[in-house]
Amino acid sequence: MKSKLCFGDLFGQLKPEKRVEIVKPKVKRNKNLERIIQNYKSFIEEAVIYDEQESLYQELELEPVSSKNIVEFSLCLDSYQRLDNFYLSGYFISRLINESSDKEFTIHTNYFDSLIDAIGYRNEKHITINGNVGNWVGDRMKSGEITINGNVGCRVGWYIENGIIIINGNSGGEVGRGMKNGKITINGNARDWVGEYMEKGSIIVQGNVGANVGRFMSGGNIIVKGNASDELGSFMSGGNIIVKGNASDELGSFMSGGDITVNGNAGDLVGKWIEGGEITVNGNAGYWVGDGMKDGEIYLNGEYKSLSEHIHGGNIYHKDKLIVEGGKRK
């Protein structure tokens, strides 16, 4: 479970990243900071198994500290990053933040070689993270705002109840899985499974996304301003997906509801086994449109290579002309 993600390789870019030397501010030790460090050492010694972090988080007994103390602690953390369980430090930081009476916090991770998971766990505050972070940022977030000035690992905003997450970099996969509400903005690229099982809220990706975006989503909105890979909106039952660029093969496969709009071109097998909902392709589409289609509607506003020979129901329009009605060619 340890985060070992190389962000330069997130999207197949295998060039080594240039290492920029950053001068860390000096931190003057004080009584509150020493107490935080002692509590952290006790926590990280017990944080052995990832699946036990929820109970360890709940069992933490911490005196409330100020946002200034938490900033200072984050600047001291690089001394402990060689510990096997360092990546779990985000749970401890999250508990410090959640117990504090302050509302705004800054965490510095740009001095670390290792990545920290789970910063912003059950968050209700305003957090700014300067540097790259690992997985599960904003996991089960309740409200507030998290801004990451760097790249992020997988599983951002899992089951978020509300609030705002802004990523000023790239993200791994599984962003916004099961999100109940809120808004996630990625000002870069994201990998596979964005918005899987999402129920409400919105996800905006300024760049490209991987495969299976919006899979099993039942509500909410996903906007991709770049291109999308295979199986966009597969198995979705509600909600809206808009892709400003192109989409690859099997667009909307097995969907039963909701709306998908692709402003660019789509690959082969548009609407494969679709059972409901609407798909609109404003560019060109590939071969075998509507393969296995049972119901729903497909709107093709550009050219297409071929229709499938196995369309069982639903309607297909080409440039506003109905060419398949109830599964039968006109």
C-alpha positions in Angstrom: 0.0 0.0 0.0 3.0 2.3 0.3 3.0 5.3 -2.1 5.9 4.9 -4.5 4.4 6.8 -7.4 6.8 8.5 -9.8 4.8 11.5 -11.1 7.0 11.9 -14.2 5.7 8.4 -15.2 2.0 9.1 -14.6 1.2 9.3 -18.3 3.9 7.3 -19.9 6.5 10.1 -19.7 9.6 8.1 -18.8 12.0 11.1 -18.7 13.5 11.6 -15.3 12.3 14.7 -13.5 14.7 17.5 -12.8 15.4 17.8 -9.1 15.1 21.3 -7.8 16.9 22.0 -4.6 14.5 23.8 -2.2 15.9 25.5 0.9 13.8 24.6 3.9 13.0 27.3 6.5 14.6 26.7 9.9 12.1 25.7 12.6 12.7 26.7 16.2 11.7 23.9 18.6 9.2 24.7 21.3 7.1 22.9 23.9 4.1 22.4 21.7 6.1 21.1 18.8 8.0 18.7 21.0 4.7 17.3 22.3 3.4 16.8 18.7 6.6 15.0 17.7 6.3 12.6 20.7 2.7 11.8 19.9 3.7 11.3 16.2 6.5 8.9 17.1 4.0 6.8 19.2 1.5 6.8 16.4 3.9 5.9 13.6 5.3 2.9 15.6 1.8 1.4 15.8 0.8 2.3 12.2 1.9 -1.0 10.7 -1.2 -2.3 8.9 -3.0 0.0 6.5 -6.5 -1.5 7.2 -6.2 -0.6 10.9 -5.7 3.2 10.3 -9.4 4.0 10.9 -9.2 2.6 14.4 -5.8 4.1 15.1 -7.1 7.5 13.9 -10.1 7.3 16.3 -7.9 6.2 19.2 -5.5 9.2 18.9 -5.8 11.4 21.9 -4.3 14.8 21.0 -4.5 18.2 22.6 -5.6 20.9 20.2 -2.7 22.8 18.6 -2.6 25.9 16.4 -2.2 26.0 12.6 1.3 27.5 13.2 2.3 24.4 15.2 1.1 22.1 12.4 3.0 24.1 9.8 6.2 23.7 11.9 5.5 20.0 12.4 5.2 19.5 8.6 8.6 21.2 8.2 10.2 18.7 10.7 8.7 15.6 9.1 11.4 15.0 6.6 13.6 13.7 9.4 11.3 10.7 9.7 10.6 9.8 6.1 12.9 6.8 6.1 10.5 5.0 8.5 8.7 2.1 6.9 5.3 3.6 7.7 6.0 7.2 7.0 3.4 7.2 4.2 0.7 6.8 6.8 1.7 10.2 8.5 -1.3 11.9 6.8 -3.7 10.3 9.2 -1.8 11.9 12.1 -1.7 15.3 10.3 -5.4 15.0 9.6 -6.3 14.4 13.2 -4.2 17.4 14.3 -6.0 19.6 11.8 -9.5 18.2 12.7 -8.9 18.8 16.4 -7.6 22.3 16.0 -9.8 25.3 16.6 -8.1 27.1 13.7 -9.7 27.0 10.2 -6.8 27.4 7.7 -3.7 25.3 7.5 -0.6 24.9 5.3 1.3 21.7 4.9 4.7 21.6 3.3 5.6 18.3 1.5 8.0 19.7 -1.1 11.0 18.8 1.1 10.1 15.1 1.1 11.5 12.3 -1.1 8.6 10.0 0.0 4.9 10.6 -0.4 2.3 10.9 2.4 -1.1 9.4 2.1 -4.5 10.5 3.5 -3.9 14.2 4.2 -7.3 15.8 4.7 -9.0 12.6 6.0 -12.5 13.5 7.1 -11.6 17.2 6.5 -13.7 20.2 7.4 -11.1 22.9 7.2 -9.2 24.8 4.6 -5.9 23.1 3.8 -3.1 24.2 1.3 -0.5 21.6 0.5 2.7 22.8 -1.1 4.3 19.8 -2.9 3.4 16.3 -4.1 1.3 14.0 -2.0 0.3 10.3 -2.1 -3.0 8.5 -2.1 -6.4 9.2 -0.4 -6.2 13.0 -0.2 -9.5 14.2 1.1 -10.8 10.7 1.8 -14.3 10.9 3.3 -14.0 14.7 3.4 -17.1 16.4 5.0 -16.6 20.1 4.0 -14.0 22.8 3.6 -11.4 23.1 0.9 -8.1 21.4 0.0 -5.7 22.9 -2.5 -2.7 20.8 -3.7 0.1 22.8 -5.4 1.7 19.7 -6.9 0.8 16.2 -8.1 -1.3 13.7 -6.3 -1.5 9.9 -6.2 -4.6 7.8 -6.5 -8.0 7.9 -4.8 -8.4 11.6 -4.3 -11.8 12.6 -2.7 -13.0 9.0 -2.1 -16.6 9.2 -0.8 -16.4 12.9 -0.3 -19.6 14.3 1.3 -19.0 17.9 0.4 -16.3 20.5 0.0 -13.8 21.5 -2.7 -10.6 19.8 -3.8 -8.3 21.6 -6.3 -5.2 19.9 -7.7 -2.7 22.2 -9.5 -1.0 19.3 -11.1 -1.7 15.7 -12.3 -3.6 13.0 -10.5 -3.6 9.3 -10.4 -6.7 7.2 -10.9 -9.9 6.6 -9.0 -10.6 10.3 -8.3 -14.0 10.9 -6.6 -15.0 7.3 -6.3 -18.5 7.2 -4.6 -18.5 10.9 -4.0 -21.8 12.1 -2.4 -21.4 15.8 -3.3 -18.7 18.5 -3.6 -16.4 19.6 -6.4 -13.0 18.3 -7.5 -11.0 20.2 -10.0 -7.8 18.8 -11.6 -5.7 21.4 -13.5 -3.8 18.7 -15.2 -4.3 15.1 -16.3 -5.9 12.2 -14.5 -5.7 8.4 -14.9 -8.4 5.7 -15.0 -11.6 5.3 -13.0 -12.4 9.0 -12.4 -15.9 9.4 -10.9 -16.5 5.7 -10.5 -19.8 5.1 -8.5 -20.2 8.9 -8.0 -23.7 9.9 -6.8 -23.6 13.7 -6.9 -21.2 16.6 -7.2 -18.9 17.6 -10.0 -15.4 16.7 -11.3 -13.6 18.9 -13.8 -10.4 17.7 -15.5 -8.5 20.3 -17.5 -6.4 17.8 -19.3 -6.8 14.2 -20.4 -8.3 11.2 -18.6 -7.7 7.4 -18.7 -10.2 4.6 -19.1 -13.5 3.8 -17.4 -14.3 7.4 -16.4 -17.8 7.7 -14.9 -18.1 3.9 -14.6 -21.2 3.0 -12.6 -21.9 6.6 -11.8 -25.6 7.4 -10.9 -25.5 11.2 -10.7 -23.3 14.3 -10.8 -21.3 15.9 -13.6 -17.9 15.1 -15.1 -16.3 17.5 -17.5 -13.1 16.5 -19.3 -11.5 19.3 -21.4 -9.0 17.0 -23.1 -9.4 13.5 -24.4 -10.8 10.3 -22.7 -9.6 6.7 -23.1 -11.7 3.5 -23.5 -15.1 2.8 -21.9 -16.1 6.3 -21.0 -19.4 6.1 -19.0 -19.5 2.3 -18.9 -22.4 1.0 -16.8 -23.5 4.5 -15.8 -27.2 4.9 -14.7 -27.4 8.6 -14.3 -25.5 11.9 -14.4 -23.7 13.8 -17.2 -20.3 13.4 -18.8 -18.9 16.0 -21.3 -15.6 15.5 -23.1 -14.4 18.4 -25.1 -11.8 16.4 -27.0 -11.9 12.8 -28.4 -13.0 9.5 -26.8 -11.6 6.0 -27.5 -13.5 2.7 -28.0 -16.6 1.4 -26.3 -18.1 4.8 -25.4 -21.1 4.4 -23.1 -20.9 0.6 -23.1 -23.6 -1.1 -20.9 -25.0 2.3 -19.8 -28.6 2.3 -18.6 -29.1 6.1 -18.0 -27.5 9.5 -18.0 -26.0 11.6 -20.8 -22.6 11.5 -22.5 -21.5 14.2 -25.0 -18.2 14.0 -26.9 -17.4 17.1 -28.8 -14.6 15.4 -30.8 -14.3 12.0 -32.4 -15.2 8.6 -30.9 -13.7 5.2 -31.5 -15.3 1.9 -32.3 -18.3 0.3 -30.6 -20.1 3.5 -29.6 -23.1 2.5 -27.4 -22.1 -1.2 -27.0 -24.9 -3.0 -25.2 -26.5 0.3 -24.1 -29.8 -0.2 -22.2 -30.8 3.5 -21.7 -29.6 7.1 -21.7 -28.2 9.3 -24.4 -24.9 9.4 -26.2 -24.0 12.4 -28.5 -20.9 12.4 -30.7 -20.3 15.7 -32.4 -17.3 14.5 -34.4 -16.8 11.2 -36.3 -17.4 7.7 -34.9 -15.8 4.4 -35.7 -17.1 0.9 -36.6 -20.0 -1.1 -35.2 -22.1 1.7 -33.7 -24.8 0.4 -31.4 -23.4 -3.2 -31.1 -25.9 -5.1 -28.9 -27.9 -2.0 -28.2 -31.1 -2.7 -26.3 -32.5 0.8 -25.7 -31.5 4.5 -25.4 -30.5 7.0 -28.0 -27.3 7.7 -30.0 -26.8 11.0 -31.8 -24.1 11.0 -34.5 -23.5 14.5 -35.7 -20.4 13.7 -37.8 -19.6 10.7 -40.0 -19.4 7.0 -38.9 -17.7 4.0 -40.3 -20.5 1.4 -39.8 -23.5 0.4 -37.8 -23.5 -2.9 -36.0 -25.5 -5.8 -37.4 -26.7 -6.6 -33.9 -28.9 -3.7 -32.8 -31.9 -5.0 -30.7 -33.6 -1.7 -29.7 -33.3 2.0 -29.2 -32.9 4.8 -31.7 -29.9 6.1 -33.6 -29.8 9.5 -35.3 -27.3 10.7 -38.0 -27.2 14.5 -38.5 -30.7 14.8 -37.0 -32.1 12.0 -39.3 -33.5 8.9 -37.6 -31.6 5.9 -39.1 -32.4 3.3 -36.5 -35.8 3.2 -34.8 -36.6 0.6 -32.1 -33.6 -1.4 -33.2 -34.6 -1.5 -36.8 -32.8 0.3 -39.6 -34.9 2.9 -41.5 
